[in-house]
Amino acid sequence: MADVETTKRLSAMRQIKAAIEHLYKGQLECAITLAAAGEGQLPESTVEYLFRLLRRLRPQEDFNLFINWLKHPSGPDKATISEFEAVLIIARAIQKFVAAYEASCREFNEFSDWAVAQGHMPRPIIEPRYPTAKKPTTAR
């Protein structure tokens, strides 16, 4: 395999897309870990996005509980992760990506539609003014 030249933007996009693929396969641990990594790479923005909204509305809630459980040996040995939890973390990553770059992509838009159709989200997570990303030349 050849070396890969990348950027934070491209890396975050790839990780979020991979998280979506893992979610559809039922691999929720992988989906959460990849979405959280992608979200963590993204720069802050002045635009409101899901994670900021959640923290503002419920400051006492630990919205990184499963992310941290998956990353560290501490805590109980077993956990039950819901599909909704994985969807929420992927949605956080997508919204932060869109807020940071004012762009989306087909996979993000399809995920948004799927999340609404499944009843996980009350409305699309991507604003209509960001229908597609400016596709990087090295994207898969």
Contacts in CASP RR format, 6 or more apart in sequence:
PFRMAT RR
TARGET T0000
AUTHOR 0000-0000-0000
METHOD contacts of the structure
MODEL  1
MADVETTKRLSAMRQIKAAIEHLYKGQLECAITLAAAGEGQLPESTVEYL
FRLLRRLRPQEDFNLFINWLKHPSGPDKATISEFEAVLIIARAIQKFVAA
YEASCREFNEFSDWAVAQGHMPRPIIEPRYPTAKKPTTAR
4 138 0 8 1.000
5 138 0 8 1.000
6 14 0 8 1.000
6 138 0 8 1.000
7 136 0 8 1.000
8 41 0 8 1.000
8 42 0 8 1.000
8 43 0 8 1.000
9 100 0 8 1.000
9 101 0 8 1.000
9 136 0 8 1.000
10 136 0 8 1.000
10 138 0 8 1.000
10 139 0 8 1.000
11 38 0 8 1.000
11 41 0 8 1.000
12 38 0 8 1.000
12 39 0 8 1.000
12 40 0 8 1.000
12 41 0 8 1.000
12 42 0 8 1.000
12 93 0 8 1.000
12 97 0 8 1.000
13 97 0 8 1.000
13 105 0 8 1.000
13 133 0 8 1.000
13 136 0 8 1.000
13 139 0 8 1.000
14 139 0 8 1.000
14 140 0 8 1.000
15 34 0 8 1.000
15 35 0 8 1.000
15 37 0 8 1.000
15 38 0 8 1.000
15 41 0 8 1.000
15 93 0 8 1.000
16 34 0 8 1.000
16 35 0 8 1.000
16 38 0 8 1.000
16 39 0 8 1.000
16 90 0 8 1.000
16 93 0 8 1.000
16 94 0 8 1.000
16 97 0 8 1.000
16 108 0 8 1.000
17 105 0 8 1.000
17 107 0 8 1.000
17 108 0 8 1.000
17 140 0 8 1.000
18 30 0 8 1.000
18 34 0 8 1.000
19 30 0 8 1.000
19 31 0 8 1.000
19 32 0 8 1.000
19 33 0 8 1.000
19 34 0 8 1.000
19 35 0 8 1.000
19 38 0 8 1.000
19 86 0 8 1.000
19 89 0 8 1.000
19 90 0 8 1.000
19 93 0 8 1.000
20 31 0 8 1.000
20 90 0 8 1.000
20 107 0 8 1.000
20 108 0 8 1.000
20 111 0 8 1.000
22 28 0 8 1.000
22 30 0 8 1.000
22 31 0 8 1.000
22 34 0 8 1.000
23 31 0 8 1.000
23 83 0 8 1.000
23 86 0 8 1.000
23 87 0 8 1.000
23 90 0 8 1.000
26 83 0 8 1.000
28 81 0 8 1.000
28 83 0 8 1.000
28 85 0 8 1.000
28 86 0 8 1.000
29 70 0 8 1.000
29 81 0 8 1.000
31 86 0 8 1.000
31 89 0 8 1.000
31 90 0 8 1.000
32 66 0 8 1.000
32 67 0 8 1.000
32 70 0 8 1.000
32 81 0 8 1.000
32 85 0 8 1.000
32 86 0 8 1.000
32 89 0 8 1.000
33 67 0 8 1.000
33 70 0 8 1.000
33 71 0 8 1.000
35 86 0 8 1.000
35 89 0 8 1.000
35 90 0 8 1.000
35 92 0 8 1.000
35 93 0 8 1.000
36 64 0 8 1.000
36 67 0 8 1.000
36 89 0 8 1.000
36 93 0 8 1.000
38 93 0 8 1.000
38 97 0 8 1.000
39 51 0 8 1.000
39 89 0 8 1.000
39 92 0 8 1.000
39 93 0 8 1.000
39 96 0 8 1.000
39 97 0 8 1.000
40 93 0 8 1.000
40 96 0 8 1.000
42 93 0 8 1.000
42 96 0 8 1.000
42 97 0 8 1.000
42 100 0 8 1.000
43 100 0 8 1.000
44 100 0 8 1.000
45 96 0 8 1.000
45 99 0 8 1.000
45 100 0 8 1.000
47 99 0 8 1.000
48 99 0 8 1.000
49 92 0 8 1.000
49 95 0 8 1.000
49 96 0 8 1.000
49 98 0 8 1.000
49 99 0 8 1.000
50 88 0 8 1.000
50 91 0 8 1.000
50 92 0 8 1.000
50 95 0 8 1.000
50 96 0 8 1.000
50 125 0 8 1.000
51 63 0 8 1.000
51 92 0 8 1.000
51 95 0 8 1.000
51 96 0 8 1.000
54 61 0 8 1.000
54 63 0 8 1.000
54 92 0 8 1.000
55 61 0 8 1.000
55 63 0 8 1.000
62 68 0 8 1.000
63 92 0 8 1.000
66 79 0 8 1.000
66 81 0 8 1.000
66 85 0 8 1.000
66 89 0 8 1.000
67 89 0 8 1.000
69 75 0 8 1.000
69 79 0 8 1.000
83 118 0 8 1.000
83 120 0 8 1.000
84 120 0 8 1.000
87 115 0 8 1.000
87 118 0 8 1.000
87 120 0 8 1.000
87 121 0 8 1.000
88 120 0 8 1.000
90 111 0 8 1.000
91 112 0 8 1.000
91 115 0 8 1.000
91 120 0 8 1.000
91 121 0 8 1.000
91 125 0 8 1.000
94 104 0 8 1.000
94 108 0 8 1.000
94 111 0 8 1.000
94 112 0 8 1.000
94 125 0 8 1.000
94 126 0 8 1.000
95 125 0 8 1.000
95 126 0 8 1.000
97 103 0 8 1.000
97 104 0 8 1.000
97 108 0 8 1.000
98 104 0 8 1.000
98 108 0 8 1.000
98 126 0 8 1.000
98 127 0 8 1.000
98 130 0 8 1.000
101 133 0 8 1.000
102 130 0 8 1.000
103 130 0 8 1.000
103 132 0 8 1.000
103 133 0 8 1.000
103 134 0 8 1.000
104 126 0 8 1.000
104 130 0 8 1.000
104 131 0 8 1.000
104 132 0 8 1.000
104 133 0 8 1.000
105 132 0 8 1.000
105 133 0 8 1.000
105 135 0 8 1.000
106 132 0 8 1.000
108 126 0 8 1.000
108 133 0 8 1.000
109 126 0 8 1.000
109 131 0 8 1.000
109 132 0 8 1.000
111 125 0 8 1.000
112 121 0 8 1.000
112 124 0 8 1.000
112 125 0 8 1.000
112 126 0 8 1.000
113 124 0 8 1.000
115 121 0 8 1.000
115 125 0 8 1.000
116 122 0 8 1.000
116 123 0 8 1.000
116 124 0 8 1.000
END
